[in-house]
Amino acid sequence: NAISIPGEQLIVPWNGVKFSISGDERGQNMLGSGLIGQYQKNREGNIELHIIYPFEFATSEMIFPLKGFNIIPQAMKCVSIESG
C-alpha cells in the first residue's frame, strides 16, 4: 500500500499515515495513535465530547469517577475462592 501522508497534513495529532504491508501489523497505520474522549456536560448542561488524553491535546480534564457511576459492579464486590 503506497499511502503515505505526513502528520502536518492531518487534522488528528498523528505522526502521519503509513500502512504496514507485512507481518502481524499488516494493514495497520504505523504512525497513528489513539485519542481518549469523555462525554461531559458544559455550563449550559449540554453533553459534549472532550479529549482527555493525550494530555497535550486535552480539551478538558478527566472526570473520575463519574458521578452516579458505580465502578465496581455489586456482583464483583464480594468474590471468594473456595478451596476444595
C-alpha positions in Angstrom: 0.0 0.0 0.0 1.6 3.2 -1.1 -0.4 5.6 1.0 1.9 7.9 2.9 0.6 11.1 4.5 2.8 13.3 6.7 1.3 14.3 10.1 1.2 18.1 9.3 -1.4 17.3 6.6 -3.8 15.7 9.1 -6.4 17.1 11.4 -5.6 14.4 14.1 -2.5 14.6 16.2 -0.7 11.7 14.5 2.8 11.5 13.1 1.2 10.5 9.8 -0.5 7.7 7.8 1.6 4.9 6.6 0.2 1.3 6.4 2.3 -1.7 7.2 2.5 -4.2 4.3 3.9 -7.2 6.2 3.9 -9.1 9.5 1.3 -9.0 12.2 0.8 -5.3 11.7 -0.2 -5.7 8.0 -2.8 -3.1 7.2 -2.3 -1.1 10.4 -1.4 2.5 10.4 2.1 2.5 11.8 2.2 6.3 12.5 -1.3 6.6 14.1 -2.1 6.8 17.8 -5.2 6.9 19.9 -7.2 9.7 21.5 -9.4 9.1 24.5 -12.6 11.1 24.8 -15.1 11.6 27.5 -18.6 13.0 27.3 -19.1 15.9 29.7 -21.8 18.5 30.4 -20.9 22.1 29.5 -22.1 25.1 31.5 -25.5 25.0 29.8 -25.9 21.4 30.7 -25.4 20.1 27.1 -23.3 17.0 26.6 -20.1 17.5 24.6 -17.3 15.2 23.7 -13.9 16.3 25.2 -10.5 14.9 24.5 -8.9 13.9 27.8 -5.8 12.0 26.6 -3.1 12.5 25.5 -2.8 15.4 27.9 -1.1 17.7 25.5 -4.2 17.6 23.3 -6.8 17.6 26.1 -9.7 19.9 25.8 -10.8 19.1 29.4 -9.6 17.3 32.4 -10.9 13.7 33.0 -13.8 13.4 35.4 -13.3 10.3 37.5 -15.2 8.7 38.9 -18.2 9.9 37.1 -20.9 11.0 39.5 -23.6 8.3 39.8 -21.4 5.6 38.1 -20.7 2.5 40.2 -17.2 1.5 39.3 -17.3 -2.0 40.9 -20.5 -3.9 40.0 -22.3 -5.4 43.0 -21.6 -8.9 41.9 -17.8 -8.3 42.0 -17.6 -6.7 45.4 -17.7 -10.0 47.3 -15.7 -12.6 45.4 -14.5 -15.6 47.3 -12.5 -18.5 46.1 -13.2 -21.7 48.0 -10.6 -24.5 48.0 -12.0 -27.9 47.9 
